[in-house]
Amino acid sequence: MSERLVRLSEEVAEALSTGRPVVALESSVLAQGLPEEVGPGAWRRSEEAVRGAGAIPATTAVLDGRLCAGITAEEVLRLADRRRGVAKAARRDLGLLAARGADGGTTVSALLAIARLAGVRVAATGGIGGVHRDFAQAQDESADLRALAELPVALVCAGAKSILDLPATLERLESLSVPVVGFGTGVFPAFYTLPQDPRGLELEYRFDDPGTLARALAAHLSLGPGGALVVVPPPERPGFGPAQAEAAVAAALEAAGERGVRGKAVTPFLLGEVARREGGALEVNLALLERNAGKAGEVAAAWPRG
């Protein structure tokens, strides 16, 4: 670990040095993903969920060019402040932001990179990026997938974001040798809900016990070099099911095309549009962030010692 670049909070450093379980969390959800007035509360609930499961939370971020694992409540507000224009940091951006002394909210690929540097084996997010629905035209695929294939961290999430091509994303993970394991589900989730049509999204591996799952993940990570994806079913909300979610996503994709939204701006725009068009989407997003963090805490707490 580079002491010059990586900053651990005292709590995280002590936990790692004494063998206590730690869960790394992302911060792009604070800086770009959620409304400014909502993000800090969501961060607090996610960290509390990790603690409630018996683990220590380590929210990752880039602050003044330092790669951080474990941040303060004041730093959370700093990341959430839209006036500051905090960068959306993928794995590729970390060195450049460090050299500039800049701030960044970590996406999944950056989360996994910092977790590896810090020595954290379990991480959590809402949903991963993946293969976009217009891949044949735009050749757009998230860096999250390559990071999962290359970095030895187990990531807990609610599947891939529903704005993506989910069967293609699952196939791409298979081609990259990233195991996708269901924790309480036998189907690859569609972020907000389980998929309306599960064909092509069935999972080969399902676990319902965190201890058994943790042992399986530890065995996989010991073989190297890459990580694993653990998917958790999103919370159910009455009146907001797969049909409503898909209709909101389709409308959001159409709006993005009309406005010419490209690159890093696509995912935050689409998620914001879905939340604007379908009131239940934001509530489900907040609930699944908390649930995923808690499930990751269960896995970390059950991780085999030695």
Secondary structure as UniProt FT lines:
FT   TURN            3..5
FT   STRAND          6..8
FT   HELIX           10..18
FT   STRAND          22..25
FT   HELIX           29..33
FT   TURN            36..38
FT   HELIX           39..52
FT   TURN            53..54
FT   STRAND          56..63
FT   TURN            64..65
FT   STRAND          66..69
FT   HELIX           73..80
FT   HELIX           82..84
FT   STRAND          87..89
FT   HELIX           91..93
FT   HELIX           94..100
FT   STRAND          104..106
FT   HELIX           108..118
FT   STRAND          122..124
FT   STRAND          131..132
FT   TURN            133..134
FT   HELIX           135..138
FT   HELIX           143..150
FT   STRAND          154..157
FT   STRAND          159..160
FT   TURN            162..163
FT   HELIX           166..175
FT   TURN            176..177
FT   STRAND          180..183
FT   TURN            191..192
FT   TURN            199..200
FT   STRAND          205..207
FT   HELIX           210..223
FT   STRAND          228..231
FT   TURN            238..239
FT   HELIX           242..259
FT   HELIX           263..265
FT   HELIX           266..277
FT   HELIX           279..301
//
